[in-house]
């Protein structure tokens, strides 16, 4: 199978990748230097744009010779809960149906298109936001999405965590210039809010809402899991 694992690493321990040597592995390193003892292909990148910049960089640089299946993963995947498979092989199970695969789909609806996608109110990002370590956007999330996809609906299939697999044919449905323009946007800041926007738009970019029904089912599953967990705590 012509498949590649593409990893966006800062300073995470990526020794877990040693279990998947049967795959071609490309590591884009934005942190401390890595030894090439275990991995043949390590590409040093400036620490900008979050993982979205890394994915766009890989696509732009390899547009005409992409692997048939591309698995995009962060340096650490065991802290993303249901939003990422801990075994990269699991991304291959349903890849043929949509040409795209994630651990858990979600939905963007009328209340999810706020200007800053709620980051300014999220405790996880509060300090970074107040210190302006996350860049601001003049467009806001909805207008940013419409600038890329003018006909994007209000109800959109999405995923979180920035980890997914996608087939080459799905990537190449968009032009090389399309990705170059996005890469330029993501290259100007260490933590651009557009990186958070992109995390929510990969699914639509590569599936055009073909996964919408599955998103509804997955959202229900997620809600039921949270209710069970809440009951266990009580």
Rosetta constraint file for C-alpha pairs under 8 A:
AtomPair CA 2 CA 67 HARMONIC 5.79 0.50
AtomPair CA 2 CA 68 HARMONIC 5.47 0.50
AtomPair CA 2 CA 69 HARMONIC 6.42 0.50
AtomPair CA 3 CA 23 HARMONIC 6.36 0.50
AtomPair CA 3 CA 24 HARMONIC 6.63 0.50
AtomPair CA 3 CA 67 HARMONIC 5.76 0.50
AtomPair CA 3 CA 68 HARMONIC 6.07 0.50
AtomPair CA 3 CA 69 HARMONIC 4.67 0.50
AtomPair CA 3 CA 70 HARMONIC 5.91 0.50
AtomPair CA 3 CA 71 HARMONIC 7.57 0.50
AtomPair CA 4 CA 23 HARMONIC 5.90 0.50
AtomPair CA 4 CA 24 HARMONIC 4.75 0.50
AtomPair CA 4 CA 25 HARMONIC 5.76 0.50
AtomPair CA 4 CA 26 HARMONIC 7.40 0.50
AtomPair CA 4 CA 67 HARMONIC 6.26 0.50
AtomPair CA 4 CA 69 HARMONIC 6.38 0.50
AtomPair CA 4 CA 70 HARMONIC 5.08 0.50
AtomPair CA 4 CA 71 HARMONIC 6.09 0.50
AtomPair CA 5 CA 23 HARMONIC 6.69 0.50
AtomPair CA 5 CA 24 HARMONIC 6.21 0.50
AtomPair CA 5 CA 25 HARMONIC 4.81 0.50
AtomPair CA 5 CA 26 HARMONIC 6.28 0.50
AtomPair CA 5 CA 70 HARMONIC 6.11 0.50
AtomPair CA 5 CA 71 HARMONIC 4.69 0.50
AtomPair CA 5 CA 72 HARMONIC 6.10 0.50
AtomPair CA 5 CA 73 HARMONIC 7.18 0.50
AtomPair CA 6 CA 25 HARMONIC 6.04 0.50
AtomPair CA 6 CA 26 HARMONIC 4.94 0.50
AtomPair CA 6 CA 27 HARMONIC 6.00 0.50
AtomPair CA 6 CA 28 HARMONIC 7.53 0.50
AtomPair CA 6 CA 55 HARMONIC 7.98 0.50
AtomPair CA 6 CA 70 HARMONIC 7.00 0.50
AtomPair CA 6 CA 71 HARMONIC 5.90 0.50
AtomPair CA 6 CA 72 HARMONIC 4.86 0.50
AtomPair CA 6 CA 73 HARMONIC 6.12 0.50
AtomPair CA 7 CA 25 HARMONIC 7.66 0.50
AtomPair CA 7 CA 26 HARMONIC 6.27 0.50
AtomPair CA 7 CA 27 HARMONIC 4.79 0.50
AtomPair CA 7 CA 28 HARMONIC 5.99 0.50
AtomPair CA 7 CA 72 HARMONIC 6.05 0.50
AtomPair CA 7 CA 73 HARMONIC 4.89 0.50
AtomPair CA 7 CA 74 HARMONIC 5.45 0.50
AtomPair CA 7 CA 75 HARMONIC 5.98 0.50
AtomPair CA 8 CA 27 HARMONIC 6.30 0.50
AtomPair CA 8 CA 28 HARMONIC 5.13 0.50
AtomPair CA 8 CA 29 HARMONIC 6.43 0.50
AtomPair CA 8 CA 30 HARMONIC 7.57 0.50
AtomPair CA 8 CA 51 HARMONIC 5.78 0.50
AtomPair CA 8 CA 54 HARMONIC 6.17 0.50
AtomPair CA 8 CA 55 HARMONIC 7.92 0.50
AtomPair CA 8 CA 72 HARMONIC 7.85 0.50
AtomPair CA 8 CA 73 HARMONIC 6.45 0.50
AtomPair CA 8 CA 74 HARMONIC 4.92 0.50
AtomPair CA 8 CA 75 HARMONIC 5.62 0.50
AtomPair CA 9 CA 27 HARMONIC 6.89 0.50
AtomPair CA 9 CA 28 HARMONIC 6.04 0.50
AtomPair CA 9 CA 29 HARMONIC 4.95 0.50
AtomPair CA 9 CA 30 HARMONIC 5.96 0.50
AtomPair CA 9 CA 31 HARMONIC 6.92 0.50
AtomPair CA 9 CA 74 HARMONIC 6.22 0.50
AtomPair CA 9 CA 75 HARMONIC 4.44 0.50
AtomPair CA 9 CA 76 HARMONIC 7.90 0.50
AtomPair CA 10 CA 29 HARMONIC 5.99 0.50
AtomPair CA 10 CA 30 HARMONIC 4.80 0.50
AtomPair CA 10 CA 31 HARMONIC 4.26 0.50
AtomPair CA 10 CA 32 HARMONIC 7.28 0.50
AtomPair CA 10 CA 47 HARMONIC 7.84 0.50
AtomPair CA 10 CA 75 HARMONIC 6.93 0.50
AtomPair CA 11 CA 30 HARMONIC 7.70 0.50
AtomPair CA 11 CA 31 HARMONIC 5.18 0.50
AtomPair CA 11 CA 32 HARMONIC 6.14 0.50
AtomPair CA 11 CA 75 HARMONIC 7.83 0.50
AtomPair CA 12 CA 75 HARMONIC 5.45 0.50
AtomPair CA 12 CA 76 HARMONIC 6.06 0.50
AtomPair CA 13 CA 75 HARMONIC 7.09 0.50
AtomPair CA 13 CA 76 HARMONIC 7.23 0.50
AtomPair CA 14 CA 75 HARMONIC 5.99 0.50
AtomPair CA 14 CA 76 HARMONIC 7.09 0.50
AtomPair CA 17 CA 21 HARMONIC 7.15 0.50
AtomPair CA 18 CA 38 HARMONIC 7.42 0.50
AtomPair CA 21 CA 25 HARMONIC 7.62 0.50
AtomPair CA 25 CA 39 HARMONIC 7.40 0.50
AtomPair CA 25 CA 40 HARMONIC 7.93 0.50
AtomPair CA 25 CA 41 HARMONIC 6.91 0.50
AtomPair CA 26 CA 40 HARMONIC 7.90 0.50
AtomPair CA 26 CA 41 HARMONIC 5.20 0.50
AtomPair CA 26 CA 42 HARMONIC 6.11 0.50
AtomPair CA 26 CA 43 HARMONIC 7.56 0.50
AtomPair CA 27 CA 41 HARMONIC 6.33 0.50
AtomPair CA 27 CA 42 HARMONIC 4.79 0.50
AtomPair CA 27 CA 43 HARMONIC 6.12 0.50
AtomPair CA 28 CA 42 HARMONIC 5.93 0.50
AtomPair CA 28 CA 43 HARMONIC 4.78 0.50
AtomPair CA 28 CA 44 HARMONIC 5.85 0.50
AtomPair CA 28 CA 45 HARMONIC 6.37 0.50
AtomPair CA 28 CA 54 HARMONIC 7.00 0.50
AtomPair CA 29 CA 33 HARMONIC 7.52 0.50
AtomPair CA 29 CA 34 HARMONIC 7.73 0.50
AtomPair CA 29 CA 42 HARMONIC 6.71 0.50
AtomPair CA 29 CA 43 HARMONIC 5.95 0.50
AtomPair CA 29 CA 44 HARMONIC 4.88 0.50
AtomPair CA 29 CA 45 HARMONIC 5.85 0.50
AtomPair CA 30 CA 44 HARMONIC 6.17 0.50
AtomPair CA 30 CA 45 HARMONIC 5.10 0.50
AtomPair CA 30 CA 46 HARMONIC 5.71 0.50
AtomPair CA 30 CA 47 HARMONIC 4.87 0.50
AtomPair CA 31 CA 47 HARMONIC 7.15 0.50
AtomPair CA 34 CA 42 HARMONIC 7.76 0.50
AtomPair CA 35 CA 39 HARMONIC 7.88 0.50
AtomPair CA 36 CA 40 HARMONIC 5.82 0.50
AtomPair CA 36 CA 41 HARMONIC 7.60 0.50
AtomPair CA 36 CA 42 HARMONIC 7.15 0.50
AtomPair CA 47 CA 190 HARMONIC 5.99 0.50
AtomPair CA 48 CA 53 HARMONIC 6.96 0.50
AtomPair CA 48 CA 186 HARMONIC 7.22 0.50
AtomPair CA 48 CA 187 HARMONIC 5.80 0.50
AtomPair CA 48 CA 188 HARMONIC 6.96 0.50
AtomPair CA 48 CA 189 HARMONIC 5.46 0.50
AtomPair CA 48 CA 190 HARMONIC 3.88 0.50
AtomPair CA 48 CA 191 HARMONIC 6.48 0.50
AtomPair CA 49 CA 53 HARMONIC 4.67 0.50
AtomPair CA 49 CA 54 HARMONIC 7.50 0.50
AtomPair CA 49 CA 186 HARMONIC 4.71 0.50
AtomPair CA 49 CA 187 HARMONIC 5.58 0.50
AtomPair CA 49 CA 188 HARMONIC 7.26 0.50
AtomPair CA 49 CA 189 HARMONIC 5.97 0.50
AtomPair CA 49 CA 190 HARMONIC 5.35 0.50
AtomPair CA 49 CA 191 HARMONIC 5.55 0.50
AtomPair CA 49 CA 192 HARMONIC 5.88 0.50
AtomPair CA 49 CA 195 HARMONIC 5.90 0.50
AtomPair CA 50 CA 54 HARMONIC 7.10 0.50
AtomPair CA 50 CA 190 HARMONIC 6.87 0.50
AtomPair CA 50 CA 191 HARMONIC 6.01 0.50
AtomPair CA 50 CA 192 HARMONIC 7.59 0.50
AtomPair CA 50 CA 195 HARMONIC 5.96 0.50
AtomPair CA 51 CA 55 HARMONIC 6.34 0.50
AtomPair CA 51 CA 74 HARMONIC 7.03 0.50
AtomPair CA 51 CA 162 HARMONIC 6.98 0.50
AtomPair CA 51 CA 195 HARMONIC 7.44 0.50
AtomPair CA 52 CA 56 HARMONIC 6.26 0.50
AtomPair CA 52 CA 162 HARMONIC 7.38 0.50
AtomPair CA 52 CA 186 HARMONIC 7.38 0.50
AtomPair CA 52 CA 195 HARMONIC 5.54 0.50
AtomPair CA 52 CA 198 HARMONIC 6.42 0.50
AtomPair CA 52 CA 199 HARMONIC 6.84 0.50
AtomPair CA 53 CA 57 HARMONIC 5.97 0.50
AtomPair CA 53 CA 183 HARMONIC 6.09 0.50
AtomPair CA 53 CA 186 HARMONIC 5.49 0.50
AtomPair CA 53 CA 187 HARMONIC 6.71 0.50
AtomPair CA 53 CA 195 HARMONIC 7.31 0.50
AtomPair CA 54 CA 58 HARMONIC 6.19 0.50
AtomPair CA 55 CA 59 HARMONIC 6.25 0.50
AtomPair CA 55 CA 72 HARMONIC 7.05 0.50
AtomPair CA 56 CA 60 HARMONIC 6.04 0.50
AtomPair CA 56 CA 179 HARMONIC 6.24 0.50
AtomPair CA 56 CA 180 HARMONIC 7.62 0.50
AtomPair CA 56 CA 182 HARMONIC 7.40 0.50
AtomPair CA 56 CA 183 HARMONIC 5.69 0.50
AtomPair CA 57 CA 61 HARMONIC 6.06 0.50
AtomPair CA 57 CA 183 HARMONIC 6.63 0.50
AtomPair CA 58 CA 62 HARMONIC 5.95 0.50
AtomPair CA 58 CA 63 HARMONIC 7.90 0.50
AtomPair CA 59 CA 63 HARMONIC 5.15 0.50
AtomPair CA 59 CA 66 HARMONIC 7.46 0.50
AtomPair CA 59 CA 179 HARMONIC 7.37 0.50
AtomPair CA 60 CA 176 HARMONIC 6.43 0.50
AtomPair CA 60 CA 179 HARMONIC 6.33 0.50
AtomPair CA 60 CA 180 HARMONIC 6.35 0.50
AtomPair CA 62 CA 66 HARMONIC 5.42 0.50
AtomPair CA 63 CA 172 HARMONIC 7.47 0.50
AtomPair CA 63 CA 176 HARMONIC 6.77 0.50
AtomPair CA 66 CA 70 HARMONIC 7.78 0.50
AtomPair CA 66 CA 168 HARMONIC 6.08 0.50
AtomPair CA 67 CA 167 HARMONIC 7.86 0.50
AtomPair CA 67 CA 168 HARMONIC 6.31 0.50
AtomPair CA 68 CA 167 HARMONIC 5.49 0.50
AtomPair CA 68 CA 168 HARMONIC 4.93 0.50
AtomPair CA 68 CA 169 HARMONIC 7.58 0.50
AtomPair CA 69 CA 165 HARMONIC 6.83 0.50
AtomPair CA 69 CA 166 HARMONIC 5.82 0.50
AtomPair CA 69 CA 167 HARMONIC 4.49 0.50
AtomPair CA 69 CA 168 HARMONIC 6.06 0.50
AtomPair CA 70 CA 165 HARMONIC 5.43 0.50
AtomPair CA 70 CA 166 HARMONIC 5.40 0.50
AtomPair CA 70 CA 167 HARMONIC 6.15 0.50
AtomPair CA 70 CA 168 HARMONIC 7.17 0.50
AtomPair CA 71 CA 88 HARMONIC 7.51 0.50
AtomPair CA 71 CA 91 HARMONIC 7.45 0.50
AtomPair CA 71 CA 163 HARMONIC 7.62 0.50
AtomPair CA 71 CA 164 HARMONIC 5.89 0.50
AtomPair CA 71 CA 165 HARMONIC 4.12 0.50
AtomPair CA 71 CA 166 HARMONIC 6.59 0.50
AtomPair CA 72 CA 162 HARMONIC 7.64 0.50
AtomPair CA 72 CA 163 HARMONIC 5.46 0.50
AtomPair CA 72 CA 164 HARMONIC 5.44 0.50
AtomPair CA 72 CA 165 HARMONIC 5.95 0.50
AtomPair CA 73 CA 77 HARMONIC 7.23 0.50
AtomPair CA 73 CA 162 HARMONIC 7.14 0.50
AtomPair CA 73 CA 163 HARMONIC 4.79 0.50
AtomPair CA 73 CA 164 HARMONIC 6.85 0.50
AtomPair CA 74 CA 162 HARMONIC 7.31 0.50
AtomPair CA 74 CA 163 HARMONIC 6.60 0.50
AtomPair CA 77 CA 84 HARMONIC 6.28 0.50
AtomPair CA 77 CA 85 HARMONIC 7.40 0.50
AtomPair CA 77 CA 86 HARMONIC 6.13 0.50
AtomPair CA 78 CA 84 HARMONIC 7.67 0.50
AtomPair CA 78 CA 86 HARMONIC 5.94 0.50
AtomPair CA 80 CA 84 HARMONIC 5.81 0.50
AtomPair CA 80 CA 161 HARMONIC 6.57 0.50
AtomPair CA 82 CA 103 HARMONIC 6.49 0.50
AtomPair CA 82 CA 104 HARMONIC 6.29 0.50
AtomPair CA 83 CA 102 HARMONIC 7.57 0.50
AtomPair CA 83 CA 103 HARMONIC 5.49 0.50
AtomPair CA 83 CA 104 HARMONIC 5.36 0.50
AtomPair CA 83 CA 105 HARMONIC 7.99 0.50
AtomPair CA 83 CA 159 HARMONIC 7.42 0.50
AtomPair CA 83 CA 160 HARMONIC 6.02 0.50
AtomPair CA 83 CA 161 HARMONIC 5.86 0.50
AtomPair CA 83 CA 163 HARMONIC 7.75 0.50
AtomPair CA 84 CA 102 HARMONIC 6.98 0.50
AtomPair CA 84 CA 103 HARMONIC 5.06 0.50
AtomPair CA 84 CA 104 HARMONIC 7.29 0.50
AtomPair CA 84 CA 161 HARMONIC 6.81 0.50
AtomPair CA 84 CA 163 HARMONIC 6.10 0.50
AtomPair CA 84 CA 164 HARMONIC 7.81 0.50
AtomPair CA 85 CA 90 HARMONIC 6.49 0.50
AtomPair CA 85 CA 91 HARMONIC 7.23 0.50
AtomPair CA 85 CA 102 HARMONIC 7.78 0.50
AtomPair CA 85 CA 103 HARMONIC 5.46 0.50
AtomPair CA 88 CA 92 HARMONIC 7.84 0.50
AtomPair CA 89 CA 93 HARMONIC 7.55 0.50
AtomPair CA 91 CA 95 HARMONIC 6.67 0.50
AtomPair CA 91 CA 101 HARMONIC 5.66 0.50
AtomPair CA 91 CA 102 HARMONIC 6.42 0.50
AtomPair CA 91 CA 103 HARMONIC 7.25 0.50
AtomPair CA 91 CA 164 HARMONIC 7.19 0.50
AtomPair CA 91 CA 165 HARMONIC 6.07 0.50
AtomPair CA 92 CA 96 HARMONIC 7.93 0.50
AtomPair CA 92 CA 101 HARMONIC 7.34 0.50
AtomPair CA 92 CA 165 HARMONIC 7.64 0.50
AtomPair CA 94 CA 98 HARMONIC 7.58 0.50
AtomPair CA 94 CA 100 HARMONIC 7.78 0.50
AtomPair CA 94 CA 101 HARMONIC 6.27 0.50
AtomPair CA 95 CA 99 HARMONIC 5.01 0.50
AtomPair CA 95 CA 100 HARMONIC 5.26 0.50
AtomPair CA 95 CA 101 HARMONIC 5.27 0.50
AtomPair CA 95 CA 165 HARMONIC 7.32 0.50
AtomPair CA 95 CA 166 HARMONIC 7.26 0.50
AtomPair CA 95 CA 167 HARMONIC 7.63 0.50
AtomPair CA 96 CA 100 HARMONIC 7.57 0.50
AtomPair CA 98 CA 207 HARMONIC 6.71 0.50
AtomPair CA 98 CA 210 HARMONIC 7.17 0.50
AtomPair CA 98 CA 211 HARMONIC 7.38 0.50
AtomPair CA 99 CA 166 HARMONIC 5.65 0.50
AtomPair CA 99 CA 167 HARMONIC 5.11 0.50
AtomPair CA 99 CA 169 HARMONIC 7.85 0.50
AtomPair CA 99 CA 170 HARMONIC 6.41 0.50
AtomPair CA 99 CA 206 HARMONIC 7.94 0.50
AtomPair CA 99 CA 207 HARMONIC 7.66 0.50
AtomPair CA 100 CA 164 HARMONIC 7.27 0.50
AtomPair CA 100 CA 165 HARMONIC 5.56 0.50
AtomPair CA 100 CA 166 HARMONIC 4.35 0.50
AtomPair CA 100 CA 167 HARMONIC 6.42 0.50
AtomPair CA 100 CA 170 HARMONIC 7.84 0.50
AtomPair CA 100 CA 203 HARMONIC 7.69 0.50
AtomPair CA 100 CA 206 HARMONIC 6.91 0.50
AtomPair CA 100 CA 207 HARMONIC 7.00 0.50
AtomPair CA 101 CA 164 HARMONIC 5.69 0.50
AtomPair CA 101 CA 165 HARMONIC 5.06 0.50
AtomPair CA 101 CA 166 HARMONIC 6.46 0.50
AtomPair CA 102 CA 159 HARMONIC 7.16 0.50
AtomPair CA 102 CA 163 HARMONIC 6.88 0.50
AtomPair CA 102 CA 164 HARMONIC 4.80 0.50
AtomPair CA 102 CA 165 HARMONIC 6.61 0.50
AtomPair CA 103 CA 164 HARMONIC 7.59 0.50
AtomPair CA 104 CA 159 HARMONIC 6.59 0.50
AtomPair CA 104 CA 215 HARMONIC 7.90 0.50
AtomPair CA 104 CA 218 HARMONIC 6.24 0.50
AtomPair CA 105 CA 157 HARMONIC 6.97 0.50
AtomPair CA 105 CA 158 HARMONIC 5.86 0.50
AtomPair CA 105 CA 159 HARMONIC 4.87 0.50
AtomPair CA 105 CA 160 HARMONIC 7.78 0.50
AtomPair CA 105 CA 214 HARMONIC 6.93 0.50
AtomPair CA 105 CA 215 HARMONIC 4.79 0.50
AtomPair CA 105 CA 218 HARMONIC 5.68 0.50
AtomPair CA 105 CA 219 HARMONIC 7.07 0.50
AtomPair CA 106 CA 157 HARMONIC 6.09 0.50
AtomPair CA 106 CA 158 HARMONIC 5.02 0.50
AtomPair CA 106 CA 159 HARMONIC 5.28 0.50
AtomPair CA 106 CA 160 HARMONIC 7.64 0.50
AtomPair CA 106 CA 215 HARMONIC 5.01 0.50
AtomPair CA 106 CA 216 HARMONIC 7.19 0.50
AtomPair CA 106 CA 218 HARMONIC 6.45 0.50
AtomPair CA 106 CA 219 HARMONIC 5.54 0.50
AtomPair CA 107 CA 155 HARMONIC 7.03 0.50
AtomPair CA 107 CA 156 HARMONIC 5.75 0.50
AtomPair CA 107 CA 157 HARMONIC 4.87 0.50
AtomPair CA 107 CA 158 HARMONIC 5.31 0.50
AtomPair CA 107 CA 159 HARMONIC 7.59 0.50
AtomPair CA 107 CA 212 HARMONIC 7.86 0.50
AtomPair CA 107 CA 215 HARMONIC 6.05 0.50
AtomPair CA 107 CA 216 HARMONIC 7.17 0.50
AtomPair CA 107 CA 219 HARMONIC 7.18 0.50
AtomPair CA 108 CA 112 HARMONIC 5.50 0.50
AtomPair CA 108 CA 113 HARMONIC 7.44 0.50
AtomPair CA 108 CA 154 HARMONIC 7.44 0.50
AtomPair CA 108 CA 155 HARMONIC 5.60 0.50
AtomPair CA 108 CA 156 HARMONIC 4.97 0.50
AtomPair CA 108 CA 157 HARMONIC 6.34 0.50
AtomPair CA 108 CA 158 HARMONIC 6.42 0.50
AtomPair CA 109 CA 113 HARMONIC 7.31 0.50
AtomPair CA 109 CA 154 HARMONIC 5.91 0.50
AtomPair CA 109 CA 155 HARMONIC 4.70 0.50
AtomPair CA 109 CA 156 HARMONIC 6.64 0.50
AtomPair CA 110 CA 154 HARMONIC 6.09 0.50
AtomPair CA 110 CA 155 HARMONIC 7.00 0.50
AtomPair CA 112 CA 117 HARMONIC 6.54 0.50
AtomPair CA 113 CA 117 HARMONIC 6.21 0.50
AtomPair CA 113 CA 141 HARMONIC 5.87 0.50
AtomPair CA 113 CA 142 HARMONIC 5.31 0.50
AtomPair CA 114 CA 118 HARMONIC 6.70 0.50
AtomPair CA 114 CA 140 HARMONIC 7.24 0.50
AtomPair CA 114 CA 141 HARMONIC 6.42 0.50
AtomPair CA 114 CA 142 HARMONIC 7.16 0.50
AtomPair CA 115 CA 139 HARMONIC 7.64 0.50
AtomPair CA 115 CA 140 HARMONIC 4.11 0.50
AtomPair CA 115 CA 141 HARMONIC 5.17 0.50
AtomPair CA 115 CA 142 HARMONIC 7.01 0.50
AtomPair CA 116 CA 120 HARMONIC 6.57 0.50
AtomPair CA 116 CA 136 HARMONIC 7.90 0.50
AtomPair CA 116 CA 137 HARMONIC 7.86 0.50
AtomPair CA 116 CA 140 HARMONIC 6.15 0.50
AtomPair CA 116 CA 141 HARMONIC 6.47 0.50
AtomPair CA 116 CA 193 HARMONIC 7.54 0.50
AtomPair CA 117 CA 141 HARMONIC 6.64 0.50
AtomPair CA 117 CA 197 HARMONIC 7.79 0.50
AtomPair CA 118 CA 122 HARMONIC 6.17 0.50
AtomPair CA 119 CA 125 HARMONIC 6.15 0.50
AtomPair CA 119 CA 126 HARMONIC 7.28 0.50
AtomPair CA 119 CA 129 HARMONIC 7.46 0.50
AtomPair CA 120 CA 125 HARMONIC 7.06 0.50
AtomPair CA 120 CA 126 HARMONIC 6.09 0.50
AtomPair CA 120 CA 129 HARMONIC 6.01 0.50
AtomPair CA 120 CA 130 HARMONIC 7.90 0.50
AtomPair CA 121 CA 125 HARMONIC 7.83 0.50
AtomPair CA 121 CA 126 HARMONIC 6.49 0.50
AtomPair CA 122 CA 126 HARMONIC 5.83 0.50
AtomPair CA 123 CA 127 HARMONIC 7.85 0.50
AtomPair CA 125 CA 129 HARMONIC 5.98 0.50
AtomPair CA 126 CA 130 HARMONIC 6.12 0.50
AtomPair CA 127 CA 131 HARMONIC 6.10 0.50
AtomPair CA 128 CA 132 HARMONIC 6.03 0.50
AtomPair CA 128 CA 133 HARMONIC 4.89 0.50
AtomPair CA 128 CA 134 HARMONIC 6.05 0.50
AtomPair CA 129 CA 133 HARMONIC 5.97 0.50
AtomPair CA 129 CA 134 HARMONIC 5.48 0.50
AtomPair CA 133 CA 190 HARMONIC 7.92 0.50
AtomPair CA 133 CA 191 HARMONIC 6.62 0.50
AtomPair CA 134 CA 190 HARMONIC 7.84 0.50
AtomPair CA 134 CA 191 HARMONIC 5.05 0.50
AtomPair CA 134 CA 192 HARMONIC 5.55 0.50
AtomPair CA 134 CA 193 HARMONIC 6.01 0.50
AtomPair CA 135 CA 189 HARMONIC 7.05 0.50
AtomPair CA 135 CA 191 HARMONIC 6.43 0.50
AtomPair CA 135 CA 192 HARMONIC 4.73 0.50
AtomPair CA 135 CA 193 HARMONIC 5.48 0.50
AtomPair CA 136 CA 192 HARMONIC 7.22 0.50
AtomPair CA 136 CA 193 HARMONIC 6.14 0.50
AtomPair CA 137 CA 193 HARMONIC 6.77 0.50
AtomPair CA 137 CA 194 HARMONIC 7.42 0.50
AtomPair CA 139 CA 143 HARMONIC 5.38 0.50
AtomPair CA 139 CA 144 HARMONIC 5.58 0.50
AtomPair CA 140 CA 144 HARMONIC 5.93 0.50
AtomPair CA 141 CA 145 HARMONIC 6.14 0.50
AtomPair CA 141 CA 194 HARMONIC 7.95 0.50
AtomPair CA 141 CA 197 HARMONIC 6.24 0.50
AtomPair CA 142 CA 146 HARMONIC 6.24 0.50
AtomPair CA 143 CA 147 HARMONIC 6.03 0.50
AtomPair CA 144 CA 148 HARMONIC 6.69 0.50
AtomPair CA 145 CA 149 HARMONIC 5.93 0.50
AtomPair CA 145 CA 150 HARMONIC 7.63 0.50
AtomPair CA 145 CA 152 HARMONIC 7.35 0.50
AtomPair CA 145 CA 197 HARMONIC 7.96 0.50
AtomPair CA 145 CA 201 HARMONIC 7.63 0.50
AtomPair CA 146 CA 150 HARMONIC 4.41 0.50
AtomPair CA 146 CA 151 HARMONIC 6.86 0.50
AtomPair CA 146 CA 152 HARMONIC 6.28 0.50
AtomPair CA 152 CA 156 HARMONIC 7.78 0.50
AtomPair CA 156 CA 204 HARMONIC 6.85 0.50
AtomPair CA 156 CA 209 HARMONIC 6.27 0.50
AtomPair CA 156 CA 212 HARMONIC 6.98 0.50
AtomPair CA 157 CA 203 HARMONIC 6.52 0.50
AtomPair CA 157 CA 204 HARMONIC 6.17 0.50
AtomPair CA 157 CA 209 HARMONIC 5.53 0.50
AtomPair CA 157 CA 211 HARMONIC 6.23 0.50
AtomPair CA 157 CA 212 HARMONIC 5.02 0.50
AtomPair CA 157 CA 215 HARMONIC 5.87 0.50
AtomPair CA 158 CA 200 HARMONIC 5.56 0.50
AtomPair CA 158 CA 201 HARMONIC 6.41 0.50
AtomPair CA 158 CA 202 HARMONIC 7.33 0.50
AtomPair CA 158 CA 203 HARMONIC 5.17 0.50
AtomPair CA 158 CA 204 HARMONIC 6.48 0.50
AtomPair CA 158 CA 215 HARMONIC 7.42 0.50
AtomPair CA 159 CA 199 HARMONIC 7.33 0.50
AtomPair CA 159 CA 200 HARMONIC 5.94 0.50
AtomPair CA 159 CA 201 HARMONIC 7.91 0.50
AtomPair CA 159 CA 202 HARMONIC 7.70 0.50
AtomPair CA 159 CA 203 HARMONIC 6.33 0.50
AtomPair CA 160 CA 199 HARMONIC 6.16 0.50
AtomPair CA 160 CA 200 HARMONIC 6.21 0.50
AtomPair CA 161 CA 199 HARMONIC 6.86 0.50
AtomPair CA 162 CA 199 HARMONIC 5.27 0.50
AtomPair CA 166 CA 170 HARMONIC 6.76 0.50
AtomPair CA 166 CA 171 HARMONIC 7.24 0.50
AtomPair CA 166 CA 206 HARMONIC 7.45 0.50
AtomPair CA 167 CA 171 HARMONIC 6.65 0.50
AtomPair CA 168 CA 172 HARMONIC 6.20 0.50
AtomPair CA 169 CA 173 HARMONIC 6.41 0.50
AtomPair CA 170 CA 174 HARMONIC 7.94 0.50
AtomPair CA 170 CA 206 HARMONIC 5.58 0.50
AtomPair CA 170 CA 207 HARMONIC 7.54 0.50
AtomPair CA 171 CA 206 HARMONIC 6.53 0.50
AtomPair CA 172 CA 176 HARMONIC 7.80 0.50
AtomPair CA 174 CA 178 HARMONIC 6.29 0.50
AtomPair CA 174 CA 179 HARMONIC 7.67 0.50
AtomPair CA 175 CA 179 HARMONIC 6.93 0.50
AtomPair CA 176 CA 180 HARMONIC 6.26 0.50
AtomPair CA 177 CA 181 HARMONIC 6.09 0.50
AtomPair CA 178 CA 182 HARMONIC 6.62 0.50
AtomPair CA 179 CA 183 HARMONIC 6.03 0.50
AtomPair CA 180 CA 184 HARMONIC 6.28 0.50
AtomPair CA 181 CA 185 HARMONIC 6.65 0.50
AtomPair CA 182 CA 186 HARMONIC 6.40 0.50
AtomPair CA 183 CA 187 HARMONIC 6.10 0.50
AtomPair CA 184 CA 188 HARMONIC 7.16 0.50
AtomPair CA 185 CA 194 HARMONIC 7.68 0.50
AtomPair CA 186 CA 192 HARMONIC 6.65 0.50
AtomPair CA 186 CA 194 HARMONIC 6.76 0.50
AtomPair CA 186 CA 195 HARMONIC 6.59 0.50
AtomPair CA 188 CA 192 HARMONIC 7.63 0.50
AtomPair CA 191 CA 195 HARMONIC 7.03 0.50
AtomPair CA 192 CA 196 HARMONIC 7.42 0.50
AtomPair CA 193 CA 197 HARMONIC 6.45 0.50
AtomPair CA 194 CA 198 HARMONIC 6.05 0.50
AtomPair CA 195 CA 199 HARMONIC 6.39 0.50
AtomPair CA 196 CA 200 HARMONIC 6.92 0.50
AtomPair CA 197 CA 201 HARMONIC 6.56 0.50
AtomPair CA 198 CA 202 HARMONIC 6.16 0.50
AtomPair CA 201 CA 205 HARMONIC 6.00 0.50
AtomPair CA 202 CA 206 HARMONIC 6.23 0.50
AtomPair CA 203 CA 207 HARMONIC 5.92 0.50
AtomPair CA 203 CA 208 HARMONIC 7.55 0.50
AtomPair CA 203 CA 209 HARMONIC 7.68 0.50
AtomPair CA 204 CA 208 HARMONIC 4.67 0.50
AtomPair CA 204 CA 209 HARMONIC 5.56 0.50
AtomPair CA 207 CA 211 HARMONIC 6.79 0.50
AtomPair CA 211 CA 215 HARMONIC 6.19 0.50
AtomPair CA 212 CA 216 HARMONIC 6.51 0.50
AtomPair CA 213 CA 217 HARMONIC 6.58 0.50
AtomPair CA 214 CA 218 HARMONIC 6.08 0.50
AtomPair CA 215 CA 219 HARMONIC 6.00 0.50
AtomPair CA 216 CA 220 HARMONIC 6.39 0.50
AtomPair CA 217 CA 221 HARMONIC 6.31 0.50
AtomPair CA 218 CA 222 HARMONIC 6.11 0.50
AtomPair CA 219 CA 223 HARMONIC 6.22 0.50
AtomPair CA 220 CA 224 HARMONIC 6.20 0.50
AtomPair CA 221 CA 225 HARMONIC 6.19 0.50
AtomPair CA 222 CA 226 HARMONIC 6.30 0.50
AtomPair CA 223 CA 227 HARMONIC 6.28 0.50
AtomPair CA 224 CA 228 HARMONIC 6.24 0.50
AtomPair CA 225 CA 229 HARMONIC 6.21 0.50
AtomPair CA 226 CA 230 HARMONIC 6.08 0.50
AtomPair CA 227 CA 231 HARMONIC 6.18 0.50
AtomPair CA 228 CA 232 HARMONIC 6.25 0.50
AtomPair CA 229 CA 233 HARMONIC 6.34 0.50
AtomPair CA 230 CA 234 HARMONIC 6.29 0.50
